[in-house]
Amino acid sequence: MAKLCAKGKRAAKRKFKVYPSAYANMYASGVCSGRIKPKKKKKKK
């Protein structure tokens, strides 16, 4: 099994409340492969 990239893990942890789940891992692998573009966090002023 391939390791997930750090960028994908961060994006999944931001998007989902429970990170180690099937949906979160699927999202993270999509971000790592480039199929999904993670949404940027809005900066507070």
PDB file with one MODEL, atoms N, CA, C and O in Angstrom:
MODEL        1
ATOM      1  N   MET A   1       0.846  -1.182   0.000  1.00  0.00           N
ATOM      2  CA  MET A   1       0.000   0.000   0.000  1.00  0.00           C
ATOM      3  C   MET A   1       0.890   1.243   0.000  1.00  0.00           C
ATOM      4  O   MET A   1       1.858   1.326   0.756  1.00  0.00           O
ATOM      5  N   ALA A   2       0.557   2.181  -0.835  1.00  0.00           N
ATOM      6  CA  ALA A   2       1.355   3.403  -0.971  1.00  0.00           C
ATOM      7  C   ALA A   2       1.063   4.379   0.167  1.00  0.00           C
ATOM      8  O   ALA A   2      -0.049   4.434   0.692  1.00  0.00           O
ATOM      9  N   LYS A   3       2.070   5.132   0.528  1.00  0.00           N
ATOM     10  CA  LYS A   3       1.905   6.158   1.564  1.00  0.00           C
ATOM     11  C   LYS A   3       1.233   7.382   0.962  1.00  0.00           C
ATOM     12  O   LYS A   3       1.412   7.679  -0.219  1.00  0.00           O
ATOM     13  N   LEU A   4       0.467   8.083   1.770  1.00  0.00           N
ATOM     14  CA  LEU A   4      -0.168   9.324   1.326  1.00  0.00           C
ATOM     15  C   LEU A   4       0.814  10.476   1.480  1.00  0.00           C
ATOM     16  O   LEU A   4       1.651  10.475   2.383  1.00  0.00           O
ATOM     17  N   CYS A   5       0.707  11.445   0.601  1.00  0.00           N
ATOM     18  CA  CYS A   5       1.586  12.612   0.704  1.00  0.00           C
ATOM     19  C   CYS A   5       1.101  13.508   1.854  1.00  0.00           C
ATOM     20  O   CYS A   5      -0.060  13.437   2.257  1.00  0.00           O
ATOM     21  N   ALA A   6       1.975  14.323   2.360  1.00  0.00           N
ATOM     22  CA  ALA A   6       1.655  15.194   3.494  1.00  0.00           C
ATOM     23  C   ALA A   6       0.562  16.196   3.134  1.00  0.00           C
ATOM     24  O   ALA A   6      -0.294  16.513   3.960  1.00  0.00           O
ATOM     25  N   LYS A   7       0.595  16.690   1.904  1.00  0.00           N
ATOM     26  CA  LYS A   7      -0.405  17.662   1.451  1.00  0.00           C
ATOM     27  C   LYS A   7      -1.810  17.043   1.477  1.00  0.00           C
ATOM     28  O   LYS A   7      -2.773  17.697   1.877  1.00  0.00           O
ATOM     29  N   GLY A   8      -1.916  15.795   1.054  1.00  0.00           N
ATOM     30  CA  GLY A   8      -3.199  15.100   1.046  1.00  0.00           C
ATOM     31  C   GLY A   8      -3.724  14.844   2.447  1.00  0.00           C
ATOM     32  O   GLY A   8      -4.918  14.995   2.707  1.00  0.00           O
ATOM     33  N   LYS A   9      -2.836  14.456   3.349  1.00  0.00           N
ATOM     34  CA  LYS A   9      -3.241  14.219   4.740  1.00  0.00           C
ATOM     35  C   LYS A   9      -3.757  15.496   5.385  1.00  0.00           C
ATOM     36  O   LYS A   9      -4.780  15.488   6.070  1.00  0.00           O
ATOM     37  N   ARG A  10      -3.032  16.606   5.158  1.00  0.00           N
ATOM     38  CA  ARG A  10      -3.454  17.893   5.731  1.00  0.00           C
ATOM     39  C   ARG A  10      -4.822  18.292   5.214  1.00  0.00           C
ATOM     40  O   ARG A  10      -5.671  18.743   5.984  1.00  0.00           O
ATOM     41  N   ALA A  11      -5.045  18.134   3.925  1.00  0.00           N
ATOM     42  CA  ALA A  11      -6.316  18.515   3.318  1.00  0.00           C
ATOM     43  C   ALA A  11      -7.455  17.665   3.873  1.00  0.00           C
ATOM     44  O   ALA A  11      -8.544  18.180   4.127  1.00  0.00           O
ATOM     45  N   ALA A  12      -7.215  16.377   4.062  1.00  0.00           N
ATOM     46  CA  ALA A  12      -8.247  15.484   4.584  1.00  0.00           C
ATOM     47  C   ALA A  12      -8.567  15.802   6.042  1.00  0.00           C
ATOM     48  O   ALA A  12      -9.728  15.745   6.446  1.00  0.00           O
ATOM     49  N   LYS A  13      -7.553  16.135   6.832  1.00  0.00           N
ATOM     50  CA  LYS A  13      -7.783  16.472   8.239  1.00  0.00           C
ATOM     51  C   LYS A  13      -8.588  17.754   8.375  1.00  0.00           C
ATOM     52  O   LYS A  13      -9.378  17.901   9.308  1.00  0.00           O
ATOM     53  N   ARG A  14      -8.384  18.697   7.431  1.00  0.00           N
ATOM     54  CA  ARG A  14      -9.155  19.941   7.465  1.00  0.00           C
ATOM     55  C   ARG A  14     -10.599  19.712   7.044  1.00  0.00           C
ATOM     56  O   ARG A  14     -11.512  20.322   7.601  1.00  0.00           O
ATOM     57  N   LYS A  15     -10.815  18.835   6.064  1.00  0.00           N
ATOM     58  CA  LYS A  15     -12.137  18.658   5.483  1.00  0.00           C
ATOM     59  C   LYS A  15     -13.044  17.773   6.340  1.00  0.00           C
ATOM     60  O   LYS A  15     -14.237  18.053   6.455  1.00  0.00           O
ATOM     61  N   PHE A  16     -12.506  16.718   6.940  1.00  0.00           N
ATOM     62  CA  PHE A  16     -13.315  15.749   7.672  1.00  0.00           C
ATOM     63  C   PHE A  16     -13.069  15.845   9.171  1.00  0.00           C
ATOM     64  O   PHE A  16     -11.954  16.127   9.609  1.00  0.00           O
ATOM     65  N   LYS A  17     -14.126  15.608   9.960  1.00  0.00           N
ATOM     66  CA  LYS A  17     -13.993  15.636  11.421  1.00  0.00           C
ATOM     67  C   LYS A  17     -13.189  14.439  11.906  1.00  0.00           C
ATOM     68  O   LYS A  17     -12.341  14.570  12.789  1.00  0.00           O
ATOM     69  N   VAL A  18     -13.459  13.260  11.324  1.00  0.00           N
ATOM     70  CA  VAL A  18     -12.740  12.042  11.688  1.00  0.00           C
ATOM     71  C   VAL A  18     -11.766  11.738  10.568  1.00  0.00           C
ATOM     72  O   VAL A  18     -12.184  11.388   9.464  1.00  0.00           O
ATOM     73  N   TYR A  19     -10.459  11.865  10.837  1.00  0.00           N
ATOM     74  CA  TYR A  19      -9.507  11.670   9.729  1.00  0.00           C
ATOM     75  C   TYR A  19      -9.314  10.211   9.342  1.00  0.00           C
ATOM     76  O   TYR A  19      -9.502   9.893   8.168  1.00  0.00           O
ATOM     77  N   PRO A  20      -8.957   9.314  10.228  1.00  0.00           N
ATOM     78  CA  PRO A  20      -8.671   7.977   9.699  1.00  0.00           C
ATOM     79  C   PRO A  20      -9.964   7.247   9.319  1.00  0.00           C
ATOM     80  O   PRO A  20     -10.419   6.355  10.035  1.00  0.00           O
ATOM     81  N   SER A  21     -10.541   7.636   8.195  1.00  0.00           N
ATOM     82  CA  SER A  21     -11.744   6.972   7.690  1.00  0.00           C
ATOM     83  C   SER A  21     -11.562   6.700   6.204  1.00  0.00           C
ATOM     84  O   SER A  21     -10.660   7.244   5.567  1.00  0.00           O
ATOM     85  N   ALA A  22     -12.418   5.864   5.666  1.00  0.00           N
ATOM     86  CA  ALA A  22     -12.308   5.502   4.250  1.00  0.00           C
ATOM     87  C   ALA A  22     -12.520   6.711   3.350  1.00  0.00           C
ATOM     88  O   ALA A  22     -11.799   6.889   2.368  1.00  0.00           O
ATOM     89  N   TYR A  23     -13.506   7.546   3.679  1.00  0.00           N
ATOM     90  CA  TYR A  23     -13.790   8.724   2.850  1.00  0.00           C
ATOM     91  C   TYR A  23     -12.627   9.713   2.886  1.00  0.00           C
ATOM     92  O   TYR A  23     -12.248  10.272   1.856  1.00  0.00           O
ATOM     93  N   ALA A  24     -12.068   9.925   4.069  1.00  0.00           N
ATOM     94  CA  ALA A  24     -10.957  10.868   4.204  1.00  0.00           C
ATOM     95  C   ALA A  24      -9.723  10.366   3.454  1.00  0.00           C
ATOM     96  O   ALA A  24      -9.025  11.148   2.809  1.00  0.00           O
ATOM     97  N   ASN A  25      -9.457   9.069   3.538  1.00  0.00           N
ATOM     98  CA  ASN A  25      -8.301   8.514   2.831  1.00  0.00           C
ATOM     99  C   ASN A  25      -8.491   8.569   1.322  1.00  0.00           C
ATOM    100  O   ASN A  25      -7.532   8.790   0.583  1.00  0.00           O
ATOM    101  N   MET A  26      -9.725   8.370   0.859  1.00  0.00           N
ATOM    102  CA  MET A  26     -10.003   8.464  -0.568  1.00  0.00           C
ATOM    103  C   MET A  26      -9.791   9.897  -1.053  1.00  0.00           C
ATOM    104  O   MET A  26      -9.242  10.119  -2.132  1.00  0.00           O
ATOM    105  N   TYR A  27     -10.227  10.859  -0.254  1.00  0.00           N
ATOM    106  CA  TYR A  27     -10.036  12.271  -0.591  1.00  0.00           C
ATOM    107  C   TYR A  27      -8.543  12.607  -0.613  1.00  0.00           C
ATOM    108  O   TYR A  27      -8.068  13.280  -1.527  1.00  0.00           O
ATOM    109  N   ALA A  28      -7.812  12.136   0.394  1.00  0.00           N
ATOM    110  CA  ALA A  28      -6.376  12.418   0.482  1.00  0.00           C
ATOM    111  C   ALA A  28      -5.622  11.817  -0.704  1.00  0.00           C
ATOM    112  O   ALA A  28      -4.714  12.451  -1.241  1.00  0.00           O
ATOM    113  N   SER A  29      -5.984  10.614  -1.113  1.00  0.00           N
ATOM    114  CA  SER A  29      -5.294  10.010  -2.257  1.00  0.00           C
ATOM    115  C   SER A  29      -5.627  10.750  -3.544  1.00  0.00           C
ATOM    116  O   SER A  29      -4.793  10.826  -4.446  1.00  0.00           O
ATOM    117  N   GLY A  30      -6.830  11.294  -3.639  1.00  0.00           N
ATOM    118  CA  GLY A  30      -7.192  12.103  -4.801  1.00  0.00           C
ATOM    119  C   GLY A  30      -6.392  13.388  -4.865  1.00  0.00           C
ATOM    120  O   GLY A  30      -5.992  13.822  -5.945  1.00  0.00           O
ATOM    121  N   VAL A  31      -6.159  13.998  -3.713  1.00  0.00           N
ATOM    122  CA  VAL A  31      -5.348  15.220  -3.656  1.00  0.00           C
ATOM    123  C   VAL A  31      -3.905  14.896  -4.032  1.00  0.00           C
ATOM    124  O   VAL A  31      -3.270  15.655  -4.765  1.00  0.00           O
ATOM    125  N   CYS A  32      -3.387  13.783  -3.537  1.00  0.00           N
ATOM    126  CA  CYS A  32      -1.997  13.403  -3.833  1.00  0.00           C
ATOM    127  C   CYS A  32      -1.795  13.112  -5.315  1.00  0.00           C
ATOM    128  O   CYS A  32      -0.752  13.443  -5.878  1.00  0.00           O
ATOM    129  N   SER A  33      -2.785  12.498  -5.942  1.00  0.00           N
ATOM    130  CA  SER A  33      -2.632  12.151  -7.361  1.00  0.00           C
ATOM    131  C   SER A  33      -2.949  13.316  -8.282  1.00  0.00           C
ATOM    132  O   SER A  33      -2.645  13.266  -9.474  1.00  0.00           O
ATOM    133  N   GLY A  34      -3.560  14.369  -7.738  1.00  0.00           N
ATOM    134  CA  GLY A  34      -3.847  15.553  -8.543  1.00  0.00           C
ATOM    135  C   GLY A  34      -5.246  15.581  -9.128  1.00  0.00           C
ATOM    136  O   GLY A  34      -5.584  16.511  -9.861  1.00  0.00           O
ATOM    137  N   ARG A  35      -6.072  14.582  -8.821  1.00  0.00           N
ATOM    138  CA  ARG A  35      -7.443  14.556  -9.332  1.00  0.00           C
ATOM    139  C   ARG A  35      -8.334  15.572  -8.630  1.00  0.00           C
ATOM    140  O   ARG A  35      -9.274  16.097  -9.226  1.00  0.00           O
ATOM    141  N   ILE A  36      -8.037  15.849  -7.359  1.00  0.00           N
ATOM    142  CA  ILE A  36      -8.847  16.766  -6.553  1.00  0.00           C
ATOM    143  C   ILE A  36      -7.972  17.939  -6.140  1.00  0.00           C
ATOM    144  O   ILE A  36      -6.837  17.756  -5.702  1.00  0.00           O
ATOM    145  N   LYS A  37      -8.509  19.143  -6.283  1.00  0.00           N
ATOM    146  CA  LYS A  37      -7.808  20.349  -5.827  1.00  0.00           C
ATOM    147  C   LYS A  37      -8.354  20.700  -4.446  1.00  0.00           C
ATOM    148  O   LYS A  37      -9.551  20.957  -4.314  1.00  0.00           O
ATOM    149  N   PRO A  38      -7.506  20.718  -3.407  1.00  0.00           N
ATOM    150  CA  PRO A  38      -7.999  21.062  -2.076  1.00  0.00           C
ATOM    151  C   PRO A  38      -8.371  22.533  -2.004  1.00  0.00           C
ATOM    152  O   PRO A  38      -7.723  23.384  -2.613  1.00  0.00           O
ATOM    153  N   LYS A  39      -9.426  22.818  -1.250  1.00  0.00           N
ATOM    154  CA  LYS A  39      -9.848  24.209  -1.083  1.00  0.00           C
ATOM    155  C   LYS A  39      -8.910  24.893  -0.108  1.00  0.00           C
ATOM    156  O   LYS A  39      -8.468  24.298   0.875  1.00  0.00           O
ATOM    157  N   LYS A  40      -8.620  26.128  -0.387  1.00  0.00           N
ATOM    158  CA  LYS A  40      -7.732  26.914   0.473  1.00  0.00           C
ATOM    159  C   LYS A  40      -8.505  27.393   1.690  1.00  0.00           C
ATOM    160  O   LYS A  40      -9.701  27.674   1.606  1.00  0.00           O
ATOM    161  N   LYS A  41      -7.821  27.483   2.811  1.00  0.00           N
ATOM    162  CA  LYS A  41      -8.414  28.026   4.022  1.00  0.00           C
ATOM    163  C   LYS A  41      -8.477  29.535   3.908  1.00  0.00           C
ATOM    164  O   LYS A  41      -7.513  30.164   3.471  1.00  0.00           O
ATOM    165  N   LYS A  42      -9.594  30.121   4.294  1.00  0.00           N
ATOM    166  CA  LYS A  42      -9.712  31.577   4.249  1.00  0.00           C
ATOM    167  C   LYS A  42      -8.940  32.177   5.415  1.00  0.00           C
ATOM    168  O   LYS A  42      -9.027  31.693   6.544  1.00  0.00           O
ATOM    169  N   LYS A  43      -8.195  33.221   5.137  1.00  0.00           N
ATOM    170  CA  LYS A  43      -7.433  33.894   6.185  1.00  0.00           C
ATOM    171  C   LYS A  43      -8.304  34.935   6.857  1.00  0.00           C
ATOM    172  O   LYS A  43      -9.023  35.682   6.194  1.00  0.00           O
ATOM    173  N   LYS A  44      -8.233  34.977   8.171  1.00  0.00           N
ATOM    174  CA  LYS A  44      -8.974  35.994   8.923  1.00  0.00           C
ATOM    175  C   LYS A  44      -8.174  37.276   8.939  1.00  0.00           C
ATOM    176  O   LYS A  44      -6.948  37.257   9.045  1.00  0.00           O
ATOM    177  N   LYS A  45      -8.865  38.370   8.835  1.00  0.00           N
ATOM    178  CA  LYS A  45      -8.181  39.672   8.865  1.00  0.00           C
ATOM    179  C   LYS A  45      -8.018  40.182  10.264  1.00  0.00           C
ATOM    180  O   LYS A  45      -7.464  41.262  10.467  1.00  0.00           O
TER     181      LYS A  45
ENDMDL
END
